[in-house]
Amino acid sequence: MKQATSQGMDASSVNSKTICIRGLEKQSSKSLAQQRTIEKASGIRSVLIEQSFQRKSGITNPVAIANAYMSFSKEAKARAAHYGRQDAEDASQVHEEMFNGIDTIADI
C-alpha cells in the first residue's frame, strides 16, 4: 500500500498481480476517508433524529429507523458493487492467464 500511495496512485484504483490493497482504500486516500466519514456521520445523525422523533411521539418503528440510514448507505452500496465487479473481472483475467491451455488436471 505504501508503495502504491507513495507513487501517487489512488488506492481505489490499485489492484494488480503485485499490488492489491483492496479494503485499505480508506487508509490511503484522504478524500475518500473524509467522504466516508461524512456519509457515516450523516447517517448516524439521521437515525438519531428519527429515534428522538419516535420517543417524543411514543411510537416504535424500526423500519423508519432503518430507512433513515438507508439513504446514506446507497452510495457505499454502489461503491461496493463497483469494487465487486472490478474484482470479479480481475479474478477472471488471472484465472484465464493461469489456466490458459489447460483442459484437465492431467495437463498440470
C-alpha positions as CSV (number, residue, x, y, z in Angstrom):
1,M,0.0,0.0,0.0
2,K,2.8,2.5,0.9
3,Q,4.4,1.8,-2.5
4,A,1.2,2.5,-4.3
5,T,0.3,5.7,-2.5
6,S,3.9,7.0,-2.5
7,Q,3.8,6.7,-6.3
8,G,0.7,8.9,-6.3
9,M,-1.7,6.1,-7.1
10,D,-5.3,6.3,-5.8
11,A,-5.9,3.4,-3.5
12,S,-9.3,2.7,-5.0
13,S,-7.8,2.0,-8.4
14,V,-4.7,0.0,-7.4
15,N,-5.2,-3.7,-8.0
16,S,-2.7,-5.8,-9.9
17,K,-0.8,-9.0,-9.6
18,T,1.8,-7.4,-7.4
19,I,-0.2,-4.8,-5.6
20,C,-3.6,-5.4,-4.1
21,I,-4.8,-3.0,-1.4
22,R,-8.5,-3.8,-1.5
23,G,-10.1,-2.8,1.8
24,L,-7.4,-0.4,2.6
25,E,-8.6,2.5,0.4
26,K,-9.7,4.5,3.5
27,Q,-6.2,4.3,4.9
28,S,-4.5,5.8,1.9
29,S,-6.9,8.2,0.3
30,K,-7.7,11.2,2.5
31,S,-10.6,12.4,0.3
32,L,-12.2,9.0,0.3
33,A,-11.7,8.7,4.1
34,Q,-13.3,12.2,4.6
35,Q,-16.2,11.3,2.3
36,R,-16.9,8.1,4.1
37,T,-16.7,9.8,7.5
38,I,-19.2,12.4,6.4
39,E,-21.5,9.8,5.0
40,K,-21.4,7.7,8.2
41,A,-21.9,10.8,10.4
42,S,-24.8,12.0,8.4
43,G,-26.4,8.6,8.5
44,I,-26.0,8.3,12.3
45,R,-27.4,11.8,12.7
46,S,-30.4,10.9,10.7
47,V,-31.0,7.8,12.8
48,L,-30.7,9.7,16.0
49,I,-33.2,12.3,14.8
50,E,-35.7,9.6,13.8
51,Q,-35.2,7.9,17.2
52,S,-35.7,11.1,19.0
53,F,-38.9,11.8,17.0
54,Q,-40.2,8.3,17.8
55,R,-39.5,8.7,21.5
56,K,-41.3,12.0,21.7
57,S,-44.2,10.7,19.7
58,G,-44.4,7.5,21.8
59,I,-44.1,5.2,18.7
60,T,-41.7,2.5,17.7
61,N,-41.0,2.0,14.1
62,P,-37.8,0.1,13.4
63,V,-38.4,0.3,9.6
64,A,-38.4,4.1,9.7
65,I,-35.1,4.0,11.6
66,A,-33.6,1.6,9.0
67,N,-34.9,3.8,6.2
68,A,-33.3,6.9,7.9
69,Y,-29.9,5.3,7.4
70,M,-30.5,3.6,4.1
71,S,-30.5,6.7,2.0
72,F,-27.0,7.4,3.3
73,S,-25.7,3.9,2.7
74,K,-26.8,3.8,-1.0
75,E,-23.6,5.3,-2.2
76,A,-21.5,2.9,-0.2
77,K,-23.5,0.0,-1.6
78,A,-23.0,1.2,-5.1
79,R,-19.2,1.6,-4.5
80,A,-19.0,-1.9,-3.0
81,A,-20.9,-3.3,-6.1
82,H,-18.4,-1.5,-8.4
83,Y,-15.4,-2.9,-6.5
84,G,-17.0,-6.4,-6.6
85,R,-17.5,-6.2,-10.4
86,Q,-13.9,-4.9,-10.7
87,D,-12.5,-7.7,-8.5
88,A,-14.5,-10.4,-10.5
89,E,-13.0,-9.1,-13.7
90,D,-9.5,-9.1,-12.2
91,A,-10.0,-12.7,-10.9
92,S,-11.3,-13.9,-14.2
93,Q,-8.3,-12.4,-16.0
94,V,-5.9,-14.0,-13.6
95,H,-7.7,-17.3,-13.9
96,E,-7.5,-17.1,-17.7
97,E,-3.8,-16.3,-17.6
98,M,-3.0,-19.1,-15.2
99,F,-5.1,-21.8,-16.8
100,N,-4.9,-20.9,-20.5
101,G,-4.4,-24.1,-22.5
102,I,-5.1,-26.4,-19.5
103,D,-8.1,-28.6,-20.2
104,T,-7.8,-31.2,-17.5
105,I,-5.9,-31.7,-14.2
106,A,-3.6,-34.1,-16.1
107,D,-2.4,-31.2,-18.1
108,I,-1.0,-29.5,-15.0
